[in-house]
Amino acid sequence: MSALQTRPAVAAMFRLQFEPAQDCWVLLYPEGMVKLNTPAAEILRRCDGRRSVEQIVDELEQAFAQAALRDDVCTFIDEARQRGWLQ
């Protein structure tokens, strides 16, 4: 299976939610919280285990009327996996 066909999902020990007090999306875990910038939040919100990386890229390119996001999205997903945020 190619990297674009994988279906990433937020890891079980993390919870993605919008935090009104922070006015941003955050990734909560037992020891704390990661405050996410807008691009990171938009990617992670789509990492639901149902969408492939390719589908996530397509959705983001359409949602933001921007082409050539594949490299940035793949780089972020790889880094999020290394940090344990995604499974």
C-alpha positions in Angstrom: 0.0 0.0 0.0 1.4 3.4 -1.0 1.7 6.2 1.6 -1.1 8.0 -0.2 -3.5 5.1 0.3 -3.0 4.8 4.1 -5.9 6.0 6.3 -4.4 7.8 9.3 -6.4 8.3 12.5 -5.7 10.2 15.7 -4.1 7.8 18.2 -6.3 6.5 20.9 -4.6 8.4 23.7 -5.2 11.7 22.0 -8.4 13.7 21.6 -8.8 16.5 19.0 -11.1 19.3 20.0 -11.8 23.0 19.6 -10.9 24.8 22.8 -12.8 28.1 23.1 -10.5 29.4 25.8 -7.6 29.0 23.5 -9.6 30.0 20.4 -8.0 27.2 18.4 -8.0 23.4 17.9 -5.9 21.4 20.4 -4.8 17.9 20.8 -5.3 16.7 24.3 -3.5 13.8 26.0 -3.1 12.7 29.6 0.0 14.8 30.3 -1.1 18.0 28.6 -2.2 19.7 25.4 -0.8 20.6 22.0 -2.1 23.9 20.6 -2.4 23.4 16.8 -2.0 26.0 14.1 -4.7 26.2 11.5 -3.1 24.0 8.8 -2.2 21.3 11.4 -5.8 21.3 12.7 -7.3 21.1 9.2 -5.2 18.0 8.5 -5.8 16.3 11.8 -9.5 16.9 11.7 -9.6 14.8 8.5 -7.5 12.0 10.0 -10.4 9.8 11.0 -9.3 6.4 9.8 -11.8 6.5 6.9 -10.1 9.0 4.5 -6.9 8.1 2.7 -4.0 10.6 2.7 -4.8 11.2 -1.0 -8.4 12.0 -0.1 -7.3 14.4 2.7 -5.0 16.2 0.2 -7.8 16.5 -2.4 -10.2 17.8 0.3 -7.8 20.4 1.5 -6.9 21.5 -2.0 -10.6 22.0 -2.8 -11.5 23.6 0.6 -8.7 26.2 0.3 -8.6 26.6 -3.5 -4.9 25.8 -3.5 -3.0 23.2 -5.5 0.1 21.2 -4.8 -0.5 20.6 -1.0 0.5 17.0 -1.2 4.1 17.4 -0.1 3.2 19.6 2.9 0.4 17.3 4.0 2.5 14.2 3.7 5.4 15.8 5.6 3.0 16.9 8.4 1.4 13.4 8.6 4.8 11.8 8.8 5.9 14.1 11.6 2.6 13.5 13.4 3.1 9.8 13.2 6.6 10.1 14.6 5.2 12.1 17.5 2.7 9.4 18.2 -0.3 11.6 17.3 -1.5 9.4 14.5 -1.8 5.6 14.1 
